[in-house]
Amino acid sequence: MDPNYIKPFVIAAKRIFETMITVPFSLGKPVLKTSNEVPHEISSIIGISGNVSGCVVLSLSEEVAFQLASALIGEEVNALDEDCTDAIGEIANMIAGNAKTDFPSKDNSISVPSVVVGKHKVTYPSGIPIITIPCKTDKGEIIIEVALKEKEA
């Protein structure tokens, strides 16, 4: 996978956390993932199609979801309800939209993120590496997973 497809999502996540939701955030070192297990019980899944296809997944714990939803909404969130999942989906949507502006391949569509809660797996495109980028907030970890491939000619 071309690292230039990963970089826009990392930059977008950093930008959104610093400017839109103002939650302290740090990026870890990207690593290659070896399974389709999701590290946390909440995931926001962004589908990408066109010249480049695949998905980007934000995986986070309930505690981090409450922190992010509270920061976005501007009031305390302490239940994994529709407002909380909508806020997580909106954060993923903002990251996806920001990433699209810096994405090296232009003819692509980005889906509205879906939020999955509970024990689950993600179906990643077959035959391509999944890059995992660990991120930290003061409430815990967020994992960004990128699995994208170029359209075959």
C-alpha positions in Angstrom: 0.0 0.0 0.0 1.3 3.4 -0.9 2.1 5.4 2.2 0.6 8.5 0.5 -2.8 6.9 1.0 -2.3 6.6 4.8 -0.8 10.0 5.4 -3.9 12.1 4.6 -5.9 10.1 7.3 -3.2 10.7 9.9 -3.0 14.4 9.2 -6.8 14.7 9.1 -7.1 12.9 12.5 -4.5 15.2 14.0 -6.2 18.3 12.5 -9.7 17.3 13.7 -8.6 16.4 17.2 -6.6 19.7 17.6 -9.1 22.1 16.0 -12.6 20.7 16.0 -12.9 18.6 19.2 -9.9 19.9 21.1 -9.0 16.6 22.7 -5.3 16.1 23.5 -4.1 13.5 21.0 -0.8 11.9 20.1 0.1 9.6 17.3 2.0 6.3 17.6 4.1 4.5 15.1 2.2 2.7 12.3 2.5 -1.1 12.3 1.3 -3.9 10.1 -1.8 -5.7 11.3 -2.0 -9.5 11.1 -5.7 -10.2 11.7 -9.2 -8.8 11.2 -9.9 -8.6 15.0 -10.9 -5.1 16.1 -9.1 -3.9 19.2 -12.0 -2.1 20.8 -15.7 -2.5 21.2 -16.7 0.5 19.1 -15.7 1.1 15.4 -16.5 3.7 12.9 -16.0 2.3 9.4 -15.4 4.5 6.4 -15.7 2.8 2.9 -13.7 4.2 0.0 -14.4 3.4 -3.7 -13.1 4.5 -7.0 -9.5 4.6 -8.2 -8.5 3.5 -4.7 -10.8 1.3 -2.7 -11.0 -0.3 0.8 -11.8 1.0 4.2 -10.5 3.1 7.1 -11.6 2.1 10.6 -11.5 4.1 13.8 -11.6 1.7 16.8 -12.1 3.0 20.3 -13.2 2.1 23.8 -16.5 3.2 25.4 -14.6 5.6 27.7 -12.8 7.3 24.7 -16.1 7.4 22.8 -17.7 9.3 25.8 -14.7 11.7 25.8 -14.9 12.4 22.1 -18.7 12.7 21.9 -18.7 15.1 24.9 -16.0 17.2 23.3 -17.9 17.4 20.0 -21.4 17.9 21.4 -20.3 20.3 24.2 -22.1 18.5 27.0 -21.2 15.4 29.0 -22.0 12.1 27.4 -21.9 9.0 29.6 -24.1 6.6 27.8 -23.5 4.7 24.6 -26.7 6.0 23.0 -27.7 7.4 19.6 -26.2 10.8 20.4 -22.9 9.1 21.3 -22.7 6.9 18.2 -23.8 9.8 16.0 -21.0 11.9 17.4 -18.4 9.1 16.7 -19.7 8.7 13.2 -19.5 12.5 12.7 -15.9 12.6 13.9 -15.0 9.8 11.5 -16.9 11.7 8.7 -14.9 14.9 9.5 -11.6 12.9 9.3 -12.7 11.3 6.0 -13.7 14.6 4.5 -10.4 16.2 5.6 -8.4 13.3 4.3 -10.1 13.5 0.9 -8.8 17.0 0.3 -5.2 15.7 0.6 -5.7 12.3 -0.9 -3.3 11.7 -3.9 -5.9 9.8 -6.0 -8.8 12.1 -7.0 -11.7 10.0 -8.5 -12.9 8.4 -5.2 -16.0 8.3 -3.2 -16.1 8.2 0.6 -19.1 6.5 2.3 -21.0 7.9 5.2 -19.3 6.2 8.2 -21.1 3.3 9.9 -20.7 2.8 13.6 -20.6 -0.7 15.0 -20.9 -1.3 18.8 -20.1 -4.6 20.6 -17.9 -7.5 19.8 -17.3 -7.5 16.1 -14.9 -8.1 13.2 -14.3 -5.9 10.2 -14.3 -7.3 6.7 -11.2 -5.8 5.1 -10.4 -6.1 1.4 -8.6 -9.3 0.8 -5.0 -9.4 -0.3 -3.9 -6.0 1.0 -2.0 -5.0 4.1 -3.8 -3.3 7.0 -1.8 -0.5 8.5 -2.6 0.2 12.2 -1.9 3.6 13.7 -2.2 3.7 17.4 -3.3 7.1 18.9 -3.7 8.2 22.5 -6.0 10.6 24.3 -5.9 11.2 28.0 -8.9 8.7 28.3 -7.3 5.9 26.3 -6.4 4.6 22.9 -7.8 5.1 19.5 -6.7 2.8 16.7 -6.9 4.0 13.1 -6.7 1.2 10.6 -6.1 1.8 6.9 -6.7 -0.9 4.2 -6.7 0.6 0.7 -5.7 -0.6 -2.7 -5.4 0.9 -6.1 -7.8 -0.1 -8.8 -6.2 -2.6 -11.2 -5.7 -1.4 -14.7 
